[in-house]
Amino acid sequence: MPNNPATIGPYQCGEGRPLLLIAGPCVLEEAVLPVIAETLLDLMTRFPVQVIFKGSFDKANRTSLSANRGPGLARGLQWLAEIKASYGLPVTTDIHESYQAEAVGEVCDLVQIPAFLARQTDLLLAAAKTGKAVHVKKGQFLAPWDMRHVVDKLEGGGCSNILLGERGTFFGYGRLVNDMRSLVEMRSLGVPVVFDATHSVQEPGGLGGATGGNREMIFPLARAAAAVGIDALFVETHPTPETSPSDGPNMLPLNRWDEFLEPVIAIRNAF
């Protein structure tokens, strides 16, 4: 059976545990990593949260061929290892190919599976084989109850520390909607649930050659998710989202964390 709470590095995420924040830039950028890490570290001194630093070494599903994809596997993992050593924060990144799992598992405390790849059996088994906790985002095309098959695959691969993430469901072209019942359904599978606040407000292909979004919707959606019941929040953040090479329109500016987090924690604590 899956563990709830799930163990992720030094943390436990789930029932009766502090809110877990999986937060960081969309794509890893060396210049902004220190200021983001320092901001997230400071949050733990002022709020009852646990923080995992996230960042992608490769954005393999960009809209355009010419879009920035990131620093690549070797350099990206080097930067994440430096963040872990310098700031003491557990780290995570997403994998797109089975061969990436072993190297990622040597550095990261949590292995993430992107939503588009949630059904990829070999990828799930490779992630499970690392021995690390695994976070799988529900595909935008999947029913929440079908995520039981994801849990079964990971368990079959030897992984019992499993998180399932909600990041919206396709609603026509270029739109996502959140069915908050999804969080309840996935939690009933015996695993902690993550609400991906920033990807939930994406507008896929909304800028023509890039993904758009509306960051102001992050705030009410995160509050709604907290009221339904969540164990973790996934938030992409940046000091100047307008300059981010990926997902700028739906990222949380670093200077708005207090405004974002205070009501979410108050709501979560009310239940």
KANORKA-V51800 format. One record per helix or strand of 2 or more residues. SS is the DSSP state (H for helix, E for strand). FROM is the first residue (numbers start at 1). TO is the last residue. If there is no record, write none. Layout:
<<SS/FROM/TO> <SS/FROM/TO>>
This chain:
<<E/6/8> <E/11/13> <E/19/24> <H/30/46> <E/49/54> <H/73/87> <E/90/95> <H/100/107> <E/110/113> <H/115/117> <H/121/129> <E/133/137> <H/144/156> <E/162/166> <E/169/170> <E/176/177> <H/181/187> <E/192/196> <H/199/201> <E/202/203> <E/212/213> <H/217/228> <E/232/238> <H/241/243> <H/248/250> <E/252/253> <H/254/269>>
